[in-house]
Amino acid sequence: GENELYLYPNPTKNVINIGYKSNTIQEIEVKIFNVTSQLMYHDWIISSKETNAFQLNVSNLQKGLYFVELNLDGERLMKRLVID
C-alpha cells in the first residue's frame, strides 16, 4: 500500500521516533518483538493526521536486534530496530 514506516535514530539507545505515511489513521497498534519473536512491547497510539509521528522510550530493552510492527487499520508495517 501507500503506507511507509520510518524509525530514527536507528540504532538508538533510549528513544525511538516512529513516523509513517498514512491518510486515515487515528488509532495505531504498536508492537516490538525480539529476535525470538517474543513480544517485548505492546500499546495503542492515538495519532493525529497532522503529525503522523510519535516517540517511544525503549531504554528498558536490552541491546540487540528488534522488530517494530505497526498495525495501521489492518495493514501491518515492520522495520528492524537496533538498540545499542
MOPAC internal coordinates of N, CA, C and O (Angstrom, degrees):
PM7 1SCF
backbone

  N    0.0000 0     0.00 0     0.00 0    0    0    0
  C    1.4602 1     0.00 0     0.00 0    1    0    0
  C    1.5132 1   111.99 1     0.00 0    2    1    0
  O    1.2310 1   121.88 1    12.52 1    3    2    1
  N    1.3127 1   114.00 1  -167.48 1    3    2    1
  C    1.4633 1   120.19 1  -179.09 1    5    3    2
  C    1.5259 1   112.04 1   -79.20 1    6    5    3
  O    1.2310 1   120.25 1   165.01 1    7    6    5
  N    1.3129 1   117.13 1   -14.99 1    7    6    5
  C    1.4588 1   119.85 1  -171.79 1    9    7    6
  C    1.5260 1   111.41 1   -75.24 1   10    9    7
  O    1.2310 1   121.21 1   -41.86 1   11   10    9
  N    1.3199 1   115.30 1   138.14 1   11   10    9
  C    1.4614 1   121.98 1   175.47 1   13   11   10
  C    1.5156 1   108.21 1  -130.79 1   14   13   11
  O    1.2310 1   121.53 1   -22.65 1   15   14   13
  N    1.3223 1   114.68 1   157.35 1   15   14   13
  C    1.4579 1   121.25 1  -176.39 1   17   15   14
  C    1.5223 1   108.86 1  -126.08 1   18   17   15
  O    1.2310 1   120.72 1   -43.76 1   19   18   17
  N    1.3375 1   116.22 1   136.24 1   19   18   17
  C    1.4619 1   122.40 1   179.94 1   21   19   18
  C    1.5191 1   108.56 1  -126.93 1   22   21   19
  O    1.2310 1   120.69 1   -43.25 1   23   22   21
  N    1.3229 1   116.29 1   136.75 1   23   22   21
  C    1.4635 1   122.16 1   174.86 1   25   23   22
  C    1.5185 1   108.65 1  -125.61 1   26   25   23
  O    1.2310 1   119.83 1   -49.70 1   27   26   25
  N    1.3235 1   117.93 1   130.30 1   27   26   25
  C    1.4559 1   120.69 1   177.27 1   29   27   26
  C    1.5193 1   109.96 1  -158.77 1   30   29   27
  O    1.2310 1   118.54 1   -32.82 1   31   30   29
  N    1.3266 1   120.39 1   147.18 1   31   30   29
  C    1.4718 1   123.02 1    -9.22 1   33   31   30
  C    1.5230 1   110.30 1   -69.75 1   34   33   31
  O    1.2310 1   120.63 1   -24.64 1   35   34   33
  N    1.2987 1   116.40 1   155.36 1   35   34   33
  C    1.4569 1   121.73 1  -179.46 1   37   35   34
  C    1.5276 1   107.81 1  -150.57 1   38   37   35
  O    1.2310 1   119.78 1   -74.86 1   39   38   37
  N    1.3363 1   118.03 1   105.14 1   39   38   37
  C    1.4648 1   129.30 1    12.46 1   41   39   38
  C    1.5355 1   113.14 1   -70.15 1   42   41   39
  O    1.2310 1   121.68 1   -19.84 1   43   42   41
  N    1.3308 1   114.40 1   160.16 1   43   42   41
  C    1.4545 1   120.74 1   177.62 1   45   43   42
  C    1.5172 1   109.24 1  -134.37 1   46   45   43
  O    1.2310 1   121.31 1   -13.64 1   47   46   45
  N    1.3390 1   115.10 1   166.36 1   47   46   45
  C    1.4663 1   119.98 1   175.88 1   49   47   46
  C    1.5257 1   111.53 1  -107.66 1   50   49   47
  O    1.2310 1   120.32 1   139.36 1   51   50   49
  N    1.3301 1   116.99 1   -40.64 1   51   50   49
  C    1.4677 1   117.37 1  -174.62 1   53   51   50
  C    1.5190 1   115.90 1  -141.19 1   54   53   51
  O    1.2310 1   119.53 1   147.74 1   55   54   53
  N    1.3169 1   118.50 1   -32.26 1   55   54   53
  C    1.4628 1   119.55 1  -178.02 1   57   55   54
  C    1.5200 1   109.51 1  -124.90 1   58   57   55
  O    1.2310 1   120.99 1   -45.18 1   59   58   57
  N    1.3279 1   115.71 1   134.82 1   59   58   57
  C    1.4538 1   120.66 1   176.72 1   61   59   58
  C    1.5298 1   108.56 1  -118.13 1   62   61   59
  O    1.2310 1   120.60 1   -45.96 1   63   62   61
  N    1.3119 1   116.46 1   134.04 1   63   62   61
  C    1.4565 1   121.87 1   172.38 1   65   63   62
  C    1.5206 1   107.60 1   -95.33 1   66   65   63
  O    1.2310 1   120.93 1   -49.76 1   67   66   65
  N    1.3114 1   115.83 1   130.24 1   67   66   65
  C    1.4592 1   121.29 1   179.62 1   69   67   66
  C    1.5161 1   108.21 1  -116.20 1   70   69   67
  O    1.2310 1   121.17 1   -58.91 1   71   70   69
  N    1.3121 1   115.37 1   121.09 1   71   70   69
  C    1.4536 1   120.83 1   177.20 1   73   71   70
  C    1.5085 1   109.78 1  -123.11 1   74   73   71
  O    1.2310 1   120.65 1   -25.21 1   75   74   73
  N    1.3114 1   116.36 1   154.79 1   75   74   73
  C    1.4631 1   119.81 1  -177.79 1   77   75   74
  C    1.5174 1   109.06 1  -153.23 1   78   77   75
  O    1.2310 1   121.36 1   -21.41 1   79   78   77
  N    1.3086 1   115.01 1   158.59 1   79   78   77
  C    1.4589 1   121.31 1   174.56 1   81   79   78
  C    1.5163 1   108.17 1  -105.65 1   82   81   79
  O    1.2310 1   120.84 1   -59.90 1   83   82   81
  N    1.3101 1   116.01 1   120.10 1   83   82   81
  C    1.4589 1   120.38 1   177.57 1   85   83   82
  C    1.5176 1   108.19 1  -165.94 1   86   85   83
  O    1.2310 1   120.72 1   -29.78 1   87   86   85
  N    1.3099 1   116.23 1   150.22 1   87   86   85
  C    1.4650 1   119.81 1  -177.38 1   89   87   86
  C    1.5178 1   113.31 1  -102.30 1   90   89   87
  O    1.2310 1   120.14 1   156.74 1   91   90   89
  N    1.3245 1   117.33 1   -23.26 1   91   90   89
  C    1.4587 1   119.57 1  -163.90 1   93   91   90
  C    1.5226 1   113.97 1  -115.33 1   94   93   91
  O    1.2310 1   120.17 1  -177.64 1   95   94   93
  N    1.3093 1   117.27 1     2.36 1   95   94   93
  C    1.4639 1   118.71 1  -165.49 1   97   95   94
  C    1.5203 1   111.96 1   -86.49 1   98   97   95
  O    1.2310 1   120.78 1   -45.36 1   99   98   97
  N    1.3231 1   116.11 1   134.64 1   99   98   97
  C    1.4490 1   121.04 1   165.58 1  101   99   98
  C    1.5272 1   111.41 1  -117.44 1  102  101   99
  O    1.2310 1   120.57 1   136.86 1  103  102  101
  N    1.3239 1   116.51 1   -43.14 1  103  102  101
  C    1.4623 1   120.22 1  -177.22 1  105  103  102
  C    1.5239 1   109.33 1  -113.99 1  106  105  103
  O    1.2310 1   120.94 1   -52.84 1  107  106  105
  N    1.3241 1   115.81 1   127.16 1  107  106  105
  C    1.4581 1   121.64 1  -174.37 1  109  107  106
  C    1.5147 1   109.00 1  -125.20 1  110  109  107
  O    1.2310 1   120.67 1   -49.20 1  111  110  109
  N    1.3308 1   116.33 1   130.80 1  111  110  109
  C    1.4532 1   121.02 1   174.88 1  113  111  110
  C    1.5199 1   108.69 1   -91.25 1  114  113  111
  O    1.2310 1   120.68 1   -50.00 1  115  114  113
  N    1.3373 1   116.31 1   130.00 1  115  114  113
  C    1.4630 1   121.93 1  -177.14 1  117  115  114
  C    1.5196 1   108.80 1  -119.60 1  118  117  115
  O    1.2310 1   120.93 1   -51.79 1  119  118  117
  N    1.3316 1   115.82 1   128.21 1  119  118  117
  C    1.4600 1   120.85 1   176.24 1  121  119  118
  C    1.5233 1   108.62 1  -130.61 1  122  121  119
  O    1.2310 1   120.95 1   -35.24 1  123  122  121
  N    1.3294 1   115.79 1   144.76 1  123  122  121
  C    1.4585 1   120.99 1   171.15 1  125  123  122
  C    1.5195 1   107.95 1  -125.09 1  126  125  123
  O    1.2310 1   121.27 1   -55.08 1  127  126  125
  N    1.3344 1   115.18 1   124.92 1  127  126  125
  C    1.4633 1   122.05 1   179.33 1  129  127  126
  C    1.5201 1   109.40 1  -110.70 1  130  129  127
  O    1.2310 1   120.69 1   -31.14 1  131  130  129
  N    1.3425 1   116.29 1   148.86 1  131  130  129
  C    1.4611 1   118.96 1   170.25 1  133  131  130
  C    1.5268 1   108.87 1   -88.59 1  134  133  131
  O    1.2310 1   120.24 1     3.34 1  135  134  133
  N    1.3217 1   117.15 1  -176.66 1  135  134  133
  C    1.4694 1   120.09 1  -173.01 1  137  135  134
  C    1.5266 1   112.81 1   -69.89 1  138  137  135
  O    1.2310 1   119.97 1   162.52 1  139  138  137
  N    1.3397 1   117.66 1   -17.48 1  139  138  137
  C    1.4592 1   119.69 1   175.86 1  141  139  138
  C    1.5284 1   111.17 1   -97.45 1  142  141  139
  O    1.2310 1   120.97 1  -161.13 1  143  142  141
  N    1.3375 1   115.76 1    18.87 1  143  142  141
  C    1.4664 1   123.40 1   174.59 1  145  143  142
  C    1.5239 1   113.81 1    67.95 1  146  145  143
  O    1.2310 1   120.30 1  -161.88 1  147  146  145
  N    1.3350 1   117.02 1    18.12 1  147  146  145
  C    1.4615 1   119.60 1   172.21 1  149  147  146
  C    1.5162 1   109.35 1   -75.82 1  150  149  147
  O    1.2310 1   120.60 1   -42.02 1  151  150  149
  N    1.3225 1   116.46 1   137.98 1  151  150  149
  C    1.4627 1   121.59 1   177.43 1  153  151  150
  C    1.5222 1   108.96 1   -79.17 1  154  153  151
  O    1.2310 1   120.62 1   -66.06 1  155  154  153
  N    1.3399 1   116.42 1   113.94 1  155  154  153
  C    1.4632 1   121.73 1  -175.72 1  157  155  154
  C    1.5324 1   112.30 1   -99.75 1  158  157  155
  O    1.2310 1   120.75 1   161.11 1  159  158  157
  N    1.3259 1   116.16 1   -18.89 1  159  158  157
  C    1.4659 1   120.91 1  -178.39 1  161  159  158
  C    1.5176 1   108.13 1  -155.10 1  162  161  159
  O    1.2310 1   121.07 1   -40.36 1  163  162  161
  N    1.3362 1   115.57 1   139.64 1  163  162  161
  C    1.4604 1   119.74 1   177.71 1  165  163  162
  C    1.5212 1   108.16 1  -151.04 1  166  165  163
  O    1.2310 1   120.55 1   -51.55 1  167  166  165
  N    1.3196 1   116.54 1   128.45 1  167  166  165
  C    1.4610 1   120.00 1   179.03 1  169  167  166
  C    1.5227 1   109.08 1  -159.59 1  170  169  167
  O    1.2310 1   121.51 1   -13.33 1  171  170  169
  N    1.3035 1   114.71 1   166.67 1  171  170  169
  C    1.4574 1   121.84 1   172.79 1  173  171  170
  C    1.5098 1   108.30 1  -112.43 1  174  173  171
  O    1.2310 1   120.38 1   -46.78 1  175  174  173
  N    1.3165 1   116.88 1   133.22 1  175  174  173
  C    1.4598 1   122.90 1  -179.78 1  177  175  174
  C    1.5168 1   108.20 1  -112.37 1  178  177  175
  O    1.2310 1   120.81 1   -49.57 1  179  178  177
  N    1.3151 1   116.06 1   130.43 1  179  178  177
  C    1.4581 1   120.22 1   171.40 1  181  179  178
  C    1.5178 1   106.86 1   -95.05 1  182  181  179
  O    1.2310 1   120.77 1   -58.45 1  183  182  181
  N    1.3176 1   116.13 1   121.55 1  183  182  181
  C    1.4556 1   120.19 1  -172.25 1  185  183  182
  C    1.5162 1   109.94 1  -129.29 1  186  185  183
  O    1.2310 1   121.32 1   -34.23 1  187  186  185
  N    1.3164 1   115.08 1   145.77 1  187  186  185
  C    1.4577 1   120.01 1   178.96 1  189  187  186
  C    1.5184 1   109.97 1   -91.60 1  190  189  187
  O    1.2310 1   120.43 1   -24.51 1  191  190  189
  N    1.3140 1   116.78 1   155.49 1  191  190  189
  C    1.4627 1   121.03 1   177.40 1  193  191  190
  C    1.5213 1   111.18 1   -65.17 1  194  193  191
  O    1.2310 1   120.41 1   156.35 1  195  194  193
  N    1.3294 1   116.82 1   -23.65 1  195  194  193
  C    1.4625 1   119.34 1  -175.68 1  197  195  194
  C    1.5255 1   111.97 1   -72.13 1  198  197  195
  O    1.2310 1   120.41 1   141.71 1  199  198  197
  N    1.3275 1   116.82 1   -38.29 1  199  198  197
  C    1.4623 1   118.72 1  -172.32 1  201  199  198
  C    1.5276 1   112.50 1   -91.90 1  202  201  199
  O    1.2310 1   120.50 1   131.47 1  203  202  201
  N    1.3482 1   116.65 1   -48.53 1  203  202  201
  C    1.4670 1   121.10 1  -176.41 1  205  203  202
  C    1.5232 1   112.55 1    51.99 1  206  205  203
  O    1.2310 1   120.75 1  -142.49 1  207  206  205
  N    1.3359 1   116.18 1    37.51 1  207  206  205
  C    1.4603 1   120.75 1   178.16 1  209  207  206
  C    1.5256 1   108.83 1  -159.65 1  210  209  207
  O    1.2310 1   121.20 1   -26.67 1  211  210  209
  N    1.3202 1   115.32 1   153.33 1  211  210  209
  C    1.4560 1   120.31 1   174.90 1  213  211  210
  C    1.5227 1   108.62 1  -156.70 1  214  213  211
  O    1.2310 1   120.96 1   -12.33 1  215  214  213
  N    1.3367 1   115.78 1   167.67 1  215  214  213
  C    1.4646 1   121.69 1  -178.31 1  217  215  214
  C    1.5146 1   110.10 1  -113.67 1  218  217  215
  O    1.2310 1   121.04 1   -34.09 1  219  218  217
  N    1.3290 1   115.61 1   145.91 1  219  218  217
  C    1.4548 1   121.84 1   171.81 1  221  219  218
  C    1.5184 1   109.22 1  -126.58 1  222  221  219
  O    1.2310 1   120.91 1   -39.42 1  223  222  221
  N    1.3340 1   115.87 1   140.58 1  223  222  221
  C    1.4601 1   120.66 1   172.91 1  225  223  222
  C    1.5215 1   107.76 1   -93.09 1  226  225  223
  O    1.2310 1   120.80 1   -62.93 1  227  226  225
  N    1.3234 1   116.07 1   117.07 1  227  226  225
  C    1.4685 1   120.92 1  -178.14 1  229  227  226
  C    1.5266 1   111.09 1  -114.77 1  230  229  227
  O    1.2310 1   120.59 1  -157.77 1  231  230  229
  N    1.3326 1   116.49 1    22.23 1  231  230  229
  C    1.4665 1   120.18 1  -176.24 1  233  231  230
  C    1.5236 1   111.95 1   -66.90 1  234  233  231
  O    1.2310 1   119.93 1   162.82 1  235  234  233
  N    1.3331 1   117.74 1   -17.18 1  235  234  233
  C    1.4667 1   119.98 1   179.38 1  237  235  234
  C    1.5288 1   112.06 1   -83.11 1  238  237  235
  O    1.2310 1   120.04 1   172.06 1  239  238  237
  N    1.3207 1   117.52 1    -7.94 1  239  238  237
  C    1.4693 1   120.49 1   178.71 1  241  239  238
  C    1.5262 1   110.30 1   -87.95 1  242  241  239
  O    1.2310 1   120.78 1   -37.37 1  243  242  241
  N    1.3208 1   116.11 1   142.63 1  243  242  241
  C    1.4545 1   120.62 1   179.23 1  245  243  242
  C    1.5222 1   110.14 1   -73.83 1  246  245  243
  O    1.2310 1   121.52 1   -17.46 1  247  246  245
  N    1.3311 1   114.69 1   162.54 1  247  246  245
  C    1.4591 1   119.88 1   177.26 1  249  247  246
  C    1.5147 1   110.40 1   -58.21 1  250  249  247
  O    1.2310 1   121.02 1   -34.95 1  251  250  249
  N    1.3190 1   115.66 1   145.05 1  251  250  249
  C    1.4530 1   118.86 1   176.90 1  253  251  250
  C    1.5125 1   112.48 1   144.67 1  254  253  251
  O    1.2310 1   121.70 1    12.04 1  255  254  253
  N    1.3255 1   114.35 1  -167.96 1  255  254  253
  C    1.4556 1   122.67 1  -176.77 1  257  255  254
  C    1.5264 1   109.79 1   -99.99 1  258  257  255
  O    1.2310 1   121.26 1   -45.49 1  259  258  257
  N    1.3157 1   115.20 1   134.51 1  259  258  257
  C    1.4584 1   121.52 1   178.47 1  261  259  258
  C    1.5249 1   109.05 1  -133.86 1  262  261  259
  O    1.2310 1   121.49 1   -10.78 1  263  262  261
  N    1.3285 1   114.75 1   169.22 1  263  262  261
  C    1.4592 1   120.60 1   175.33 1  265  263  262
  C    1.5188 1   108.49 1  -126.42 1  266  265  263
  O    1.2310 1   121.23 1   -56.37 1  267  266  265
  N    1.3231 1   115.25 1   123.63 1  267  266  265
  C    1.4591 1   121.34 1   177.92 1  269  267  266
  C    1.5190 1   107.86 1   -96.41 1  270  269  267
  O    1.2310 1   120.82 1   -53.55 1  271  270  269
  N    1.3227 1   116.03 1   126.45 1  271  270  269
  C    1.4658 1   120.65 1   179.19 1  273  271  270
  C    1.5211 1   109.56 1  -119.64 1  274  273  271
  O    1.2310 1   120.91 1   -51.20 1  275  274  273
  N    1.3197 1   115.86 1   128.80 1  275  274  273
  C    1.4530 1   122.15 1   172.69 1  277  275  274
  C    1.5166 1   108.73 1  -110.62 1  278  277  275
  O    1.2310 1   120.91 1   -45.59 1  279  278  277
  N    1.3157 1   115.87 1   134.41 1  279  278  277
  C    1.4526 1   120.79 1   173.13 1  281  279  278
  C    1.5204 1   106.95 1  -106.55 1  282  281  279
  O    1.2310 1   120.83 1   -74.57 1  283  282  281
  N    1.3285 1   116.02 1   105.43 1  283  282  281
  C    1.4505 1   122.40 1  -179.16 1  285  283  282
  C    1.5182 1   108.24 1  -101.61 1  286  285  283
  O    1.2310 1   120.78 1   -89.24 1  287  286  285
  N    1.3249 1   116.12 1    90.76 1  287  286  285
  C    1.4591 1   120.07 1   174.62 1  289  287  286
  C    1.5288 1   111.42 1    54.85 1  290  289  287
  O    1.2310 1   120.70 1  -137.27 1  291  290  289
  N    1.3346 1   116.26 1    42.73 1  291  290  289
  C    1.4539 1   120.73 1   176.82 1  293  291  290
  C    1.5186 1   113.99 1    97.85 1  294  293  291
  O    1.2310 1   119.89 1   163.28 1  295  294  293
  N    1.3112 1   117.81 1   -16.72 1  295  294  293
  C    1.4652 1   120.39 1   175.83 1  297  295  294
  C    1.5211 1   109.25 1   -95.06 1  298  297  295
  O    1.2310 1   120.71 1   -54.68 1  299  298  297
  N    1.3315 1   116.24 1   125.32 1  299  298  297
  C    1.4612 1   120.48 1  -177.96 1  301  299  298
  C    1.5201 1   110.45 1   -99.27 1  302  301  299
  O    1.2310 1   121.45 1   -51.81 1  303  302  301
  N    1.3262 1   114.83 1   128.19 1  303  302  301
  C    1.4585 1   121.39 1   176.38 1  305  303  302
  C    1.5173 1   107.95 1  -116.34 1  306  305  303
  O    1.2310 1   120.05 1   -43.96 1  307  306  305
  N    1.3319 1   117.51 1   136.04 1  307  306  305
  C    1.4561 1   119.98 1  -179.33 1  309  307  306
  C    1.5137 1   110.29 1  -133.47 1  310  309  307
  O    1.2310 1   121.25 1   -40.81 1  311  310  309
  N    1.3483 1   115.21 1   139.19 1  311  310  309
  C    1.4601 1   121.89 1   177.13 1  313  311  310
  C    1.5135 1   108.92 1  -138.39 1  314  313  311
  O    1.2310 1   121.67 1   -30.79 1  315  314  313
  N    1.3284 1   114.40 1   149.21 1  315  314  313
  C    1.4652 1   119.95 1   174.42 1  317  315  314
  C    1.5296 1   109.86 1   -76.30 1  318  317  315
  O    1.2310 1   121.46 1   -36.90 1  319  318  317
  N    1.3267 1   114.82 1   143.10 1  319  318  317
  C    1.4615 1   121.68 1   176.70 1  321  319  318
  C    1.5171 1   108.40 1  -131.33 1  322  321  319
  O    1.2310 1   120.58 1   -50.28 1  323  322  321
  N    1.3296 1   116.49 1   129.72 1  323  322  321
  C    1.4548 1   120.64 1   176.11 1  325  323  322
  C    1.5124 1   109.09 1  -108.91 1  326  325  323
  O    1.2310 1   120.73 1   -50.74 1  327  326  325
  N    1.3110 1   116.20 1   129.26 1  327  326  325
  C    1.4618 1   121.93 1   176.92 1  329  327  326
  C    1.5248 1   107.16 1  -109.97 1  330  329  327
  O    1.2310 1   121.32 1   -57.79 1  331  330  329
  N    1.3328 1   115.08 1   122.21 1  331  330  329
  C    1.4524 1   118.86 1  -179.33 1  333  331  330
  C    1.5332 1   110.28 1  -117.71 1  334  333  331
  O    1.2310 1   120.10 1   180.00 1  335  334  333

